[in-house]
Amino acid sequence: MGMGDQLQALMDAYYRKAPGVTYGTGTFMFDGSVRLRGRNTPAELDLNDGDEIEFFETQVGGARDGRPCTWSRRHAM
């Protein structure tokens, strides 16, 4: 991927290839705090070779009181 390419292509490829992960069910993060958007480019985010992007899968489940709760499961890319 080039430094000027949008990350959406990478995100789409991850969703196609990751077993058990459904499109749009998580968040891509860099450096533990930077949420990635498909329109972002590696140049905008100052990404370098070897940097790791993480995927956090959002899970929604029920709580004892009937209110939904949300948690994330980390996937290294």
PDB file of N, CA, C and O in Angstrom:
ATOM      1  N   MET A   1       0.857  -1.173   0.000  1.00  0.00           N
ATOM      2  CA  MET A   1       0.000   0.000   0.000  1.00  0.00           C
ATOM      3  C   MET A   1       0.894   1.224   0.000  1.00  0.00           C
ATOM      4  O   MET A   1       1.923   1.258   0.676  1.00  0.00           O
ATOM      5  N   GLY A   2       0.495   2.220  -0.759  1.00  0.00           N
ATOM      6  CA  GLY A   2       1.262   3.455  -0.825  1.00  0.00           C
ATOM      7  C   GLY A   2       0.906   4.410   0.306  1.00  0.00           C
ATOM      8  O   GLY A   2      -0.155   4.289   0.919  1.00  0.00           O
ATOM      9  N   MET A   3       1.785   5.347   0.576  1.00  0.00           N
ATOM     10  CA  MET A   3       1.561   6.294   1.672  1.00  0.00           C
ATOM     11  C   MET A   3       0.367   7.208   1.410  1.00  0.00           C
ATOM     12  O   MET A   3      -0.198   7.761   2.353  1.00  0.00           O
ATOM     13  N   GLY A   4      -0.026   7.376   0.152  1.00  0.00           N
ATOM     14  CA  GLY A   4      -1.156   8.234  -0.179  1.00  0.00           C
ATOM     15  C   GLY A   4      -2.462   7.481  -0.389  1.00  0.00           C
ATOM     16  O   GLY A   4      -3.497   8.089  -0.661  1.00  0.00           O
ATOM     17  N   ASP A   5      -2.415   6.148  -0.264  1.00  0.00           N
ATOM     18  CA  ASP A   5      -3.625   5.331  -0.454  1.00  0.00           C
ATOM     19  C   ASP A   5      -4.517   5.381   0.779  1.00  0.00           C
ATOM     20  O   ASP A   5      -4.027   5.393   1.909  1.00  0.00           O
ATOM     21  N   GLN A   6      -5.822   5.409   0.558  1.00  0.00           N
ATOM     22  CA  GLN A   6      -6.753   5.389   1.688  1.00  0.00           C
ATOM     23  C   GLN A   6      -6.757   4.008   2.340  1.00  0.00           C
ATOM     24  O   GLN A   6      -6.613   2.986   1.670  1.00  0.00           O
ATOM     25  N   LEU A   7      -6.925   4.003   3.654  1.00  0.00           N
ATOM     26  CA  LEU A   7      -6.899   2.758   4.415  1.00  0.00           C
ATOM     27  C   LEU A   7      -8.137   1.888   4.206  1.00  0.00           C
ATOM     28  O   LEU A   7      -8.162   0.742   4.654  1.00  0.00           O
ATOM     29  N   GLN A   8      -9.154   2.406   3.538  1.00  0.00           N
ATOM     30  CA  GLN A   8     -10.388   1.638   3.337  1.00  0.00           C
ATOM     31  C   GLN A   8     -10.111   0.304   2.647  1.00  0.00           C
ATOM     32  O   GLN A   8     -10.737  -0.702   2.978  1.00  0.00           O
ATOM     33  N   ALA A   9      -9.180   0.285   1.694  1.00  0.00           N
ATOM     34  CA  ALA A   9      -8.850  -0.958   0.987  1.00  0.00           C
ATOM     35  C   ALA A   9      -8.288  -1.996   1.955  1.00  0.00           C
ATOM     36  O   ALA A   9      -8.625  -3.177   1.868  1.00  0.00           O
ATOM     37  N   LEU A  10      -7.440  -1.561   2.868  1.00  0.00           N
ATOM     38  CA  LEU A  10      -6.882  -2.461   3.875  1.00  0.00           C
ATOM     39  C   LEU A  10      -7.976  -2.984   4.802  1.00  0.00           C
ATOM     40  O   LEU A  10      -8.008  -4.172   5.121  1.00  0.00           O
ATOM     41  N   MET A  11      -8.859  -2.105   5.228  1.00  0.00           N
ATOM     42  CA  MET A  11      -9.951  -2.488   6.114  1.00  0.00           C
ATOM     43  C   MET A  11     -10.882  -3.493   5.436  1.00  0.00           C
ATOM     44  O   MET A  11     -11.280  -4.488   6.042  1.00  0.00           O
ATOM     45  N   ASP A  12     -11.222  -3.228   4.182  1.00  0.00           N
ATOM     46  CA  ASP A  12     -12.089  -4.140   3.433  1.00  0.00           C
ATOM     47  C   ASP A  12     -11.437  -5.515   3.293  1.00  0.00           C
ATOM     48  O   ASP A  12     -12.106  -6.539   3.434  1.00  0.00           O
ATOM     49  N   ALA A  13     -10.134  -5.538   3.015  1.00  0.00           N
ATOM     50  CA  ALA A  13      -9.413  -6.811   2.882  1.00  0.00           C
ATOM     51  C   ALA A  13      -9.429  -7.573   4.208  1.00  0.00           C
ATOM     52  O   ALA A  13      -9.580  -8.795   4.221  1.00  0.00           O
ATOM     53  N   TYR A  14      -9.276  -6.860   5.314  1.00  0.00           N
ATOM     54  CA  TYR A  14      -9.306  -7.523   6.616  1.00  0.00           C
ATOM     55  C   TYR A  14     -10.668  -8.174   6.860  1.00  0.00           C
ATOM     56  O   TYR A  14     -10.741  -9.325   7.291  1.00  0.00           O
ATOM     57  N   TYR A  15     -11.721  -7.452   6.591  1.00  0.00           N
ATOM     58  CA  TYR A  15     -13.068  -8.008   6.793  1.00  0.00           C
ATOM     59  C   TYR A  15     -13.307  -9.235   5.910  1.00  0.00           C
ATOM     60  O   TYR A  15     -13.969 -10.182   6.335  1.00  0.00           O
ATOM     61  N   ARG A  16     -12.777  -9.225   4.692  1.00  0.00           N
ATOM     62  CA  ARG A  16     -12.954 -10.377   3.796  1.00  0.00           C
ATOM     63  C   ARG A  16     -12.194 -11.601   4.285  1.00  0.00           C
ATOM     64  O   ARG A  16     -12.668 -12.726   4.126  1.00  0.00           O
ATOM     65  N   LYS A  17     -11.028 -11.398   4.875  1.00  0.00           N
ATOM     66  CA  LYS A  17     -10.147 -12.518   5.209  1.00  0.00           C
ATOM     67  C   LYS A  17     -10.209 -12.987   6.657  1.00  0.00           C
ATOM     68  O   LYS A  17      -9.852 -14.132   6.933  1.00  0.00           O
ATOM     69  N   ALA A  18     -10.645 -12.152   7.584  1.00  0.00           N
ATOM     70  CA  ALA A  18     -10.652 -12.530   8.999  1.00  0.00           C
ATOM     71  C   ALA A  18     -11.806 -13.494   9.277  1.00  0.00           C
ATOM     72  O   ALA A  18     -12.964 -13.165   9.022  1.00  0.00           O
ATOM     73  N   PRO A  19     -11.498 -14.666   9.789  1.00  0.00           N
ATOM     74  CA  PRO A  19     -12.564 -15.635  10.055  1.00  0.00           C
ATOM     75  C   PRO A  19     -13.475 -15.170  11.189  1.00  0.00           C
ATOM     76  O   PRO A  19     -13.007 -14.740  12.243  1.00  0.00           O
ATOM     77  N   GLY A  20     -14.772 -15.263  10.953  1.00  0.00           N
ATOM     78  CA  GLY A  20     -15.744 -14.936  11.987  1.00  0.00           C
ATOM     79  C   GLY A  20     -15.942 -13.462  12.271  1.00  0.00           C
ATOM     80  O   GLY A  20     -16.630 -13.111  13.230  1.00  0.00           O
ATOM     81  N   VAL A  21     -15.357 -12.586  11.461  1.00  0.00           N
ATOM     82  CA  VAL A  21     -15.516 -11.147  11.669  1.00  0.00           C
ATOM     83  C   VAL A  21     -16.414 -10.608  10.556  1.00  0.00           C
ATOM     84  O   VAL A  21     -16.119 -10.779   9.373  1.00  0.00           O
ATOM     85  N   THR A  22     -17.492  -9.967  10.937  1.00  0.00           N
ATOM     86  CA  THR A  22     -18.458  -9.430   9.991  1.00  0.00           C
ATOM     87  C   THR A  22     -18.132  -7.967   9.682  1.00  0.00           C
ATOM     88  O   THR A  22     -17.688  -7.218  10.553  1.00  0.00           O
ATOM     89  N   TYR A  23     -18.361  -7.579   8.434  1.00  0.00           N
ATOM     90  CA  TYR A  23     -18.067  -6.210   7.990  1.00  0.00           C
ATOM     91  C   TYR A  23     -18.733  -5.176   8.900  1.00  0.00           C
ATOM     92  O   TYR A  23     -19.923  -5.269   9.201  1.00  0.00           O
ATOM     93  N   GLY A  24     -17.950  -4.202   9.325  1.00  0.00           N
ATOM     94  CA  GLY A  24     -18.471  -3.084  10.106  1.00  0.00           C
ATOM     95  C   GLY A  24     -18.685  -3.368  11.576  1.00  0.00           C
ATOM     96  O   GLY A  24     -19.368  -2.603  12.257  1.00  0.00           O
ATOM     97  N   THR A  25     -18.112  -4.460  12.085  1.00  0.00           N
ATOM     98  CA  THR A  25     -18.386  -4.849  13.471  1.00  0.00           C
ATOM     99  C   THR A  25     -17.276  -4.476  14.439  1.00  0.00           C
ATOM    100  O   THR A  25     -17.182  -5.053  15.522  1.00  0.00           O
ATOM    101  N   GLY A  26     -16.449  -3.536  14.073  1.00  0.00           N
ATOM    102  CA  GLY A  26     -15.372  -3.178  14.988  1.00  0.00           C
ATOM    103  C   GLY A  26     -14.715  -1.867  14.633  1.00  0.00           C
ATOM    104  O   GLY A  26     -15.192  -1.109  13.788  1.00  0.00           O
ATOM    105  N   THR A  27     -13.590  -1.618  15.312  1.00  0.00           N
ATOM    106  CA  THR A  27     -12.853  -0.379  15.161  1.00  0.00           C
ATOM    107  C   THR A  27     -11.390  -0.698  14.888  1.00  0.00           C
ATOM    108  O   THR A  27     -10.808  -1.569  15.535  1.00  0.00           O
ATOM    109  N   PHE A  28     -10.805   0.000  13.942  1.00  0.00           N
ATOM    110  CA  PHE A  28      -9.386  -0.122  13.662  1.00  0.00           C
ATOM    111  C   PHE A  28      -8.662   0.988  14.413  1.00  0.00           C
ATOM    112  O   PHE A  28      -9.066   2.150  14.366  1.00  0.00           O
ATOM    113  N   MET A  29      -7.580   0.613  15.111  1.00  0.00           N
ATOM    114  CA  MET A  29      -6.851   1.574  15.941  1.00  0.00           C
ATOM    115  C   MET A  29      -5.360   1.495  15.642  1.00  0.00           C
ATOM    116  O   MET A  29      -4.840   0.449  15.254  1.00  0.00           O
ATOM    117  N   PHE A  30      -4.691   2.616  15.828  1.00  0.00           N
ATOM    118  CA  PHE A  30      -3.235   2.691  15.731  1.00  0.00           C
ATOM    119  C   PHE A  30      -2.710   3.305  17.010  1.00  0.00           C
ATOM    120  O   PHE A  30      -3.268   4.278  17.518  1.00  0.00           O
ATOM    121  N   ASP A  31      -1.647   2.742  17.526  1.00  0.00           N
ATOM    122  CA  ASP A  31      -0.977   3.282  18.716  1.00  0.00           C
ATOM    123  C   ASP A  31      -1.892   3.299  19.930  1.00  0.00           C
ATOM    124  O   ASP A  31      -1.687   4.092  20.849  1.00  0.00           O
ATOM    125  N   GLY A  32      -2.897   2.437  19.945  1.00  0.00           N
ATOM    126  CA  GLY A  32      -3.776   2.298  21.100  1.00  0.00           C
ATOM    127  C   GLY A  32      -4.756   3.421  21.330  1.00  0.00           C
ATOM    128  O   GLY A  32      -5.628   3.305  22.190  1.00  0.00           O
ATOM    129  N   SER A  33      -4.639   4.517  20.580  1.00  0.00           N
ATOM    130  CA  SER A  33      -5.536   5.635  20.853  1.00  0.00           C
ATOM    131  C   SER A  33      -6.042   6.359  19.604  1.00  0.00           C
ATOM    132  O   SER A  33      -6.936   7.199  19.702  1.00  0.00           O
ATOM    133  N   VAL A  34      -5.489   6.051  18.451  1.00  0.00           N
ATOM    134  CA  VAL A  34      -5.877   6.739  17.223  1.00  0.00           C
ATOM    135  C   VAL A  34      -6.845   5.850  16.458  1.00  0.00           C
ATOM    136  O   VAL A  34      -6.460   4.797  15.950  1.00  0.00           O
ATOM    137  N   ARG A  35      -8.100   6.273  16.376  1.00  0.00           N
ATOM    138  CA  ARG A  35      -9.118   5.524  15.637  1.00  0.00           C
ATOM    139  C   ARG A  35      -8.967   5.831  14.160  1.00  0.00           C
ATOM    140  O   ARG A  35      -8.952   6.993  13.753  1.00  0.00           O
ATOM    141  N   LEU A  36      -8.857   4.775  13.357  1.00  0.00           N
ATOM    142  CA  LEU A  36      -8.651   4.949  11.929  1.00  0.00           C
ATOM    143  C   LEU A  36      -9.971   5.026  11.189  1.00  0.00           C
ATOM    144  O   LEU A  36     -10.940   4.359  11.552  1.00  0.00           O
ATOM    145  N   ARG A  37      -9.999   5.824  10.174  1.00  0.00           N
ATOM    146  CA  ARG A  37     -11.145   5.956   9.273  1.00  0.00           C
ATOM    147  C   ARG A  37     -10.689   5.508   7.888  1.00  0.00           C
ATOM    148  O   ARG A  37      -9.508   5.609   7.558  1.00  0.00           O
ATOM    149  N   GLY A  38     -11.604   5.026   7.095  1.00  0.00           N
ATOM    150  CA  GLY A  38     -11.271   4.552   5.759  1.00  0.00           C
ATOM    151  C   GLY A  38     -10.668   5.615   4.874  1.00  0.00           C
ATOM    152  O   GLY A  38      -9.886   5.299   3.977  1.00  0.00           O
ATOM    153  N   ARG A  39     -11.009   6.855   5.102  1.00  0.00           N
ATOM    154  CA  ARG A  39     -10.492   7.949   4.264  1.00  0.00           C
ATOM    155  C   ARG A  39      -9.070   8.361   4.668  1.00  0.00           C
ATOM    156  O   ARG A  39      -8.410   9.086   3.924  1.00  0.00           O
ATOM    157  N   ASN A  40      -8.589   7.909   5.838  1.00  0.00           N
ATOM    158  CA  ASN A  40      -7.229   8.226   6.276  1.00  0.00           C
ATOM    159  C   ASN A  40      -6.210   7.577   5.360  1.00  0.00           C
ATOM    160  O   ASN A  40      -6.481   6.554   4.731  1.00  0.00           O
ATOM    161  N   THR A  41      -5.027   8.187   5.293  1.00  0.00           N
ATOM    162  CA  THR A  41      -3.903   7.600   4.556  1.00  0.00           C
ATOM    163  C   THR A  41      -2.758   7.349   5.543  1.00  0.00           C
ATOM    164  O   THR A  41      -2.699   7.986   6.595  1.00  0.00           O
ATOM    165  N   PRO A  42      -1.852   6.428   5.213  1.00  0.00           N
ATOM    166  CA  PRO A  42      -0.694   6.216   6.077  1.00  0.00           C
ATOM    167  C   PRO A  42       0.120   7.502   6.286  1.00  0.00           C
ATOM    168  O   PRO A  42       0.656   7.724   7.372  1.00  0.00           O
ATOM    169  N   ALA A  43       0.212   8.339   5.260  1.00  0.00           N
ATOM    170  CA  ALA A  43       0.965   9.592   5.382  1.00  0.00           C
ATOM    171  C   ALA A  43       0.327  10.520   6.417  1.00  0.00           C
ATOM    172  O   ALA A  43       1.036  11.124   7.221  1.00  0.00           O
ATOM    173  N   GLU A  44      -0.998  10.639   6.407  1.00  0.00           N
ATOM    174  CA  GLU A  44      -1.701  11.502   7.369  1.00  0.00           C
ATOM    175  C   GLU A  44      -1.441  11.067   8.808  1.00  0.00           C
ATOM    176  O   GLU A  44      -1.338  11.893   9.715  1.00  0.00           O
ATOM    177  N   LEU A  45      -1.339   9.757   8.995  1.00  0.00           N
ATOM    178  CA  LEU A  45      -1.188   9.207  10.345  1.00  0.00           C
ATOM    179  C   LEU A  45       0.261   8.971  10.726  1.00  0.00           C
ATOM    180  O   LEU A  45       0.542   8.482  11.820  1.00  0.00           O
ATOM    181  N   ASP A  46       1.183   9.312   9.841  1.00  0.00           N
ATOM    182  CA  ASP A  46       2.616   9.115  10.060  1.00  0.00           C
ATOM    183  C   ASP A  46       2.938   7.646  10.353  1.00  0.00           C
ATOM    184  O   ASP A  46       3.752   7.333  11.222  1.00  0.00           O
ATOM    185  N   LEU A  47       2.271   6.746   9.596  1.00  0.00           N
ATOM    186  CA  LEU A  47       2.540   5.319   9.728  1.00  0.00           C
ATOM    187  C   LEU A  47       3.832   4.963   9.011  1.00  0.00           C
ATOM    188  O   LEU A  47       4.141   5.528   7.962  1.00  0.00           O
ATOM    189  N   ASN A  48       4.579   4.035   9.568  1.00  0.00           N
ATOM    190  CA  ASN A  48       5.827   3.584   8.980  1.00  0.00           C
ATOM    191  C   ASN A  48       5.805   2.071   8.818  1.00  0.00           C
ATOM    192  O   ASN A  48       4.984   1.393   9.435  1.00  0.00           O
ATOM    193  N   ASP A  49       6.700   1.539   7.995  1.00  0.00           N
ATOM    194  CA  ASP A  49       6.822   0.092   7.861  1.00  0.00           C
ATOM    195  C   ASP A  49       7.006  -0.522   9.240  1.00  0.00           C
ATOM    196  O   ASP A  49       7.804  -0.039  10.043  1.00  0.00           O
ATOM    197  N   GLY A  50       6.265  -1.587   9.508  1.00  0.00           N
ATOM    198  CA  GLY A  50       6.374  -2.273  10.789  1.00  0.00           C
ATOM    199  C   GLY A  50       5.382  -1.797  11.839  1.00  0.00           C
ATOM    200  O   GLY A  50       5.208  -2.465  12.858  1.00  0.00           O
ATOM    201  N   ASP A  51       4.723  -0.658  11.620  1.00  0.00           N
ATOM    202  CA  ASP A  51       3.700  -0.201  12.565  1.00  0.00           C
ATOM    203  C   ASP A  51       2.537  -1.181  12.539  1.00  0.00           C
ATOM    204  O   ASP A  51       2.237  -1.771  11.501  1.00  0.00           O
ATOM    205  N   GLU A  52       1.891  -1.351  13.669  1.00  0.00           N
ATOM    206  CA  GLU A  52       0.801  -2.319  13.781  1.00  0.00           C
ATOM    207  C   GLU A  52      -0.541  -1.619  13.949  1.00  0.00           C
ATOM    208  O   GLU A  52      -0.699  -0.723  14.778  1.00  0.00           O
ATOM    209  N   ILE A  53      -1.495  -2.051  13.143  1.00  0.00           N
ATOM    210  CA  ILE A  53      -2.877  -1.589  13.265  1.00  0.00           C
ATOM    211  C   ILE A  53      -3.643  -2.697  13.969  1.00  0.00           C
ATOM    212  O   ILE A  53      -3.488  -3.871  13.633  1.00  0.00           O
ATOM    213  N   GLU A  54      -4.459  -2.338  14.933  1.00  0.00           N
ATOM    214  CA  GLU A  54      -5.239  -3.318  15.679  1.00  0.00           C
ATOM    215  C   GLU A  54      -6.714  -3.185  15.337  1.00  0.00           C
ATOM    216  O   GLU A  54      -7.195  -2.097  15.020  1.00  0.00           O
ATOM    217  N   PHE A  55      -7.416  -4.287  15.403  1.00  0.00           N
ATOM    218  CA  PHE A  55      -8.849  -4.315  15.178  1.00  0.00           C
ATOM    219  C   PHE A  55      -9.517  -4.743  16.476  1.00  0.00           C
ATOM    220  O   PHE A  55      -9.178  -5.782  17.042  1.00  0.00           O
ATOM    221  N   PHE A  56     -10.454  -3.950  16.939  1.00  0.00           N
ATOM    222  CA  PHE A  56     -11.204  -4.264  18.149  1.00  0.00           C
ATOM    223  C   PHE A  56     -12.638  -4.574  17.732  1.00  0.00           C
ATOM    224  O   PHE A  56     -13.372  -3.700  17.271  1.00  0.00           O
ATOM    225  N   GLU A  57     -13.014  -5.828  17.902  1.00  0.00           N
ATOM    226  CA  GLU A  57     -14.347  -6.275  17.530  1.00  0.00           C
ATOM    227  C   GLU A  57     -15.323  -5.898  18.633  1.00  0.00           C
ATOM    228  O   GLU A  57     -15.099  -6.222  19.800  1.00  0.00           O
ATOM    229  N   THR A  58     -16.396  -5.221  18.275  1.00  0.00           N
ATOM    230  CA  THR A  58     -17.410  -4.816  19.240  1.00  0.00           C
ATOM    231  C   THR A  58     -18.411  -5.938  19.428  1.00  0.00           C
ATOM    232  O   THR A  58     -18.936  -6.484  18.458  1.00  0.00           O
ATOM    233  N   GLN A  59     -18.669  -6.273  20.664  1.00  0.00           N
ATOM    234  CA  GLN A  59     -19.646  -7.296  21.004  1.00  0.00           C
ATOM    235  C   GLN A  59     -20.730  -6.645  21.860  1.00  0.00           C
ATOM    236  O   GLN A  59     -20.428  -5.877  22.773  1.00  0.00           O
ATOM    237  N   VAL A  60     -21.961  -6.945  21.568  1.00  0.00           N
ATOM    238  CA  VAL A  60     -23.065  -6.419  22.369  1.00  0.00           C
ATOM    239  C   VAL A  60     -23.773  -7.601  22.994  1.00  0.00           C
ATOM    240  O   VAL A  60     -24.142  -8.555  22.311  1.00  0.00           O
ATOM    241  N   GLY A  61     -23.957  -7.527  24.290  1.00  0.00           N
ATOM    242  CA  GLY A  61     -24.616  -8.624  25.001  1.00  0.00           C
ATOM    243  C   GLY A  61     -25.534  -8.084  26.067  1.00  0.00           C
ATOM    244  O   GLY A  61     -25.556  -6.882  26.334  1.00  0.00           O
ATOM    245  N   GLY A  62     -26.279  -8.960  26.668  1.00  0.00           N
ATOM    246  CA  GLY A  62     -27.223  -8.549  27.705  1.00  0.00           C
ATOM    247  C   GLY A  62     -26.601  -8.556  29.085  1.00  0.00           C
ATOM    248  O   GLY A  62     -25.716  -9.361  29.376  1.00  0.00           O
ATOM    249  N   ALA A  63     -27.051  -7.689  29.902  1.00  0.00           N
ATOM    250  CA  ALA A  63     -26.636  -7.638  31.300  1.00  0.00           C
ATOM    251  C   ALA A  63     -27.783  -8.164  32.152  1.00  0.00           C
ATOM    252  O   ALA A  63     -28.897  -8.335  31.655  1.00  0.00           O
ATOM    253  N   ARG A  64     -27.527  -8.416  33.402  1.00  0.00           N
ATOM    254  CA  ARG A  64     -28.559  -8.953  34.294  1.00  0.00           C
ATOM    255  C   ARG A  64     -29.788  -8.060  34.393  1.00  0.00           C
ATOM    256  O   ARG A  64     -30.910  -8.546  34.536  1.00  0.00           O
ATOM    257  N   ASP A  65     -29.570  -6.760  34.316  1.00  0.00           N
ATOM    258  CA  ASP A  65     -30.704  -5.840  34.457  1.00  0.00           C
ATOM    259  C   ASP A  65     -31.416  -5.576  33.128  1.00  0.00           C
ATOM    260  O   ASP A  65     -32.315  -4.737  33.061  1.00  0.00           O
ATOM    261  N   GLY A  66     -31.014  -6.292  32.066  1.00  0.00           N
ATOM    262  CA  GLY A  66     -31.685  -6.156  30.784  1.00  0.00           C
ATOM    263  C   GLY A  66     -31.124  -5.090  29.872  1.00  0.00           C
ATOM    264  O   GLY A  66     -31.487  -5.024  28.698  1.00  0.00           O
ATOM    265  N   ARG A  67     -30.230  -4.240  30.403  1.00  0.00           N
ATOM    266  CA  ARG A  67     -29.614  -3.214  29.562  1.00  0.00           C
ATOM    267  C   ARG A  67     -28.465  -3.833  28.773  1.00  0.00           C
ATOM    268  O   ARG A  67     -27.739  -4.669  29.310  1.00  0.00           O
ATOM    269  N   PRO A  68     -28.282  -3.442  27.507  1.00  0.00           N
ATOM    270  CA  PRO A  68     -27.168  -3.998  26.745  1.00  0.00           C
ATOM    271  C   PRO A  68     -25.835  -3.469  27.252  1.00  0.00           C
ATOM    272  O   PRO A  68     -25.745  -2.340  27.734  1.00  0.00           O
ATOM    273  N   CYS A  69     -24.816  -4.284  27.141  1.00  0.00           N
ATOM    274  CA  CYS A  69     -23.471  -3.837  27.462  1.00  0.00           C
ATOM    275  C   CYS A  69     -22.589  -4.095  26.246  1.00  0.00           C
ATOM    276  O   CYS A  69     -22.865  -4.998  25.456  1.00  0.00           O
ATOM    277  N   THR A  70     -21.547  -3.316  26.098  1.00  0.00           N
ATOM    278  CA  THR A  70     -20.663  -3.421  24.947  1.00  0.00           C
ATOM    279  C   THR A  70     -19.243  -3.646  25.431  1.00  0.00           C
ATOM    280  O   THR A  70     -18.807  -3.029  26.403  1.00  0.00           O
ATOM    281  N   TRP A  71     -18.520  -4.529  24.753  1.00  0.00           N
ATOM    282  CA  TRP A  71     -17.109  -4.752  25.049  1.00  0.00           C
ATOM    283  C   TRP A  71     -16.388  -5.018  23.740  1.00  0.00           C
ATOM    284  O   TRP A  71     -17.019  -5.307  22.723  1.00  0.00           O
ATOM    285  N   SER A  72     -15.083  -4.922  23.767  1.00  0.00           N
ATOM    286  CA  SER A  72     -14.287  -5.127  22.547  1.00  0.00           C
ATOM    287  C   SER A  72     -13.290  -6.253  22.733  1.00  0.00           C
ATOM    288  O   SER A  72     -12.760  -6.466  23.823  1.00  0.00           O
ATOM    289  N   ARG A  73     -13.044  -6.973  21.642  1.00  0.00           N
ATOM    290  CA  ARG A  73     -12.027  -8.024  21.617  1.00  0.00           C
ATOM    291  C   ARG A  73     -10.972  -7.605  20.608  1.00  0.00           C
ATOM    292  O   ARG A  73     -11.299  -7.267  19.471  1.00  0.00           O
ATOM    293  N   ARG A  74      -9.717  -7.625  21.013  1.00  0.00           N
ATOM    294  CA  ARG A  74      -8.610  -7.145  20.184  1.00  0.00           C
ATOM    295  C   ARG A  74      -8.138  -8.222  19.238  1.00  0.00           C
ATOM    296  O   ARG A  74      -7.984  -9.380  19.627  1.00  0.00           O
ATOM    297  N   HIS A  75      -7.905  -7.835  17.977  1.00  0.00           N
ATOM    298  CA  HIS A  75      -7.293  -8.693  16.962  1.00  0.00           C
ATOM    299  C   HIS A  75      -6.061  -7.950  16.445  1.00  0.00           C
ATOM    300  O   HIS A  75      -6.180  -6.808  16.003  1.00  0.00           O
ATOM    301  N   ALA A  76      -4.914  -8.557  16.490  1.00  0.00           N
ATOM    302  CA  ALA A  76      -3.735  -7.942  15.880  1.00  0.00           C
ATOM    303  C   ALA A  76      -3.793  -8.186  14.384  1.00  0.00           C
ATOM    304  O   ALA A  76      -4.191  -9.263  13.941  1.00  0.00           O
ATOM    305  N   MET A  77      -3.395  -7.184  13.602  1.00  0.00           N
ATOM    306  CA  MET A  77      -3.405  -7.334  12.141  1.00  0.00           C
ATOM    307  C   MET A  77      -1.993  -7.560  11.660  1.00  0.00           C
ATOM    308  O   MET A  77      -1.766  -7.713  10.459  1.00  0.00           O
TER     309      MET A  77
END
